[in-house]
Amino acid sequence: MGFVFAALSVNGAAPDRAAGPPQVRPAHLHIVGSTTMGPLLREIAAKYRLLHPEVTIDVELGGSLHGLDAVRAGHAQIAMLSRALAPGEHDLYGIPIARDGLGVVVHANSPVEQLDYEELQAIFTGRMEHYHVVGAQPGSASNALFARYLKQSLDTFRPNAAVESNTERMAVVAACENAIAFVSVGAAERAIAQGVSIRLLPIAGVAASMANIRDGSYPICRSLTLASREAPTGVARSFFAFCLSAQVNGILSAFDFAPYLD
């Protein structure tokens, strides 16, 4: 009987199992960081999962610095940074996937048509007090980029409110006619097209638009970057490659971002 059982195992059951579909191990990606990139990455993740349904992807917001901290601590595999890696962050592996810029928005009914460099410095450092100034929360790459453009240290910024996301900052401006904020140009263009009562101001005489970001004429530009602790492998490597492929160009356009390599 033992011989018969062994023979059936070899000649019957085993081939049937081998002929079945291969078992796919489930995988999980935890992506943390930039509020500018969060909605974009959620859409990219949804499209990626159509091709790889065995992969679960969580996208958590909280700002670029939060994303870096999570990756360095091993709590996430990928950080979203709405800027390039800084010189002191070259221990990380970063890939820019898109381009965006920061624009200054005011209420649609505001009489202000443009503000010069010195006026912007005075407004965001609290020396021009008749504006309700809306900044990003501490740790946001938007704060750092805007401060760098104004040649100010972050501790000189004096916002009346610090609000996490572009959508929330634009909502404050749309509700308050003397409010002013800096937000993603792509997000602002999309909101304006949807009827949100805000208006983008030109910067240094250049209109704040994705077209001017693409051609390099707009002065407050940034790359949108994915970062990991080391060169990604496995599902993380596959996801990085997907984010760099032409398969996401339609999603980038829908969010008014430009592919990093146009």
JOZINOR-V587576 format. One record per run of one state. SS is the DSSP state (@ for helix, = for strand, . for the rest). FROM is the first residue (numbers start at 1). TO is the last residue. If there is no record, write none. Layout:
BEGIN
ss=SS from=FROM to=TO
ss=SS from=FROM to=TO
END
This chain:
BEGIN
ss=. from=1 to=1
ss=@ from=2 to=19
ss=. from=20 to=26
ss== from=27 to=33
ss=. from=34 to=34
ss=@ from=35 to=51
ss=. from=52 to=54
ss== from=55 to=61
ss=. from=62 to=63
ss=@ from=64 to=72
ss=. from=73 to=77
ss== from=78 to=81
ss=. from=82 to=86
ss=@ from=87 to=89
ss=. from=90 to=92
ss== from=93 to=107
ss=. from=108 to=113
ss== from=114 to=114
ss=. from=115 to=116
ss=@ from=117 to=124
ss=. from=125 to=131
ss== from=132 to=136
ss=. from=137 to=140
ss=@ from=141 to=150
ss=. from=151 to=153
ss=@ from=154 to=156
ss=. from=157 to=160
ss== from=161 to=163
ss=. from=164 to=165
ss=@ from=166 to=175
ss=. from=176 to=178
ss== from=179 to=184
ss=@ from=185 to=193
ss=. from=194 to=197
ss== from=198 to=203
ss=. from=204 to=205
ss== from=206 to=206
ss=. from=207 to=209
ss=@ from=210 to=214
ss=. from=215 to=220
ss== from=221 to=228
ss=. from=229 to=233
ss=@ from=234 to=243
ss=. from=244 to=245
ss=@ from=246 to=254
ss=. from=255 to=257
ss== from=258 to=259
ss=. from=260 to=262
END
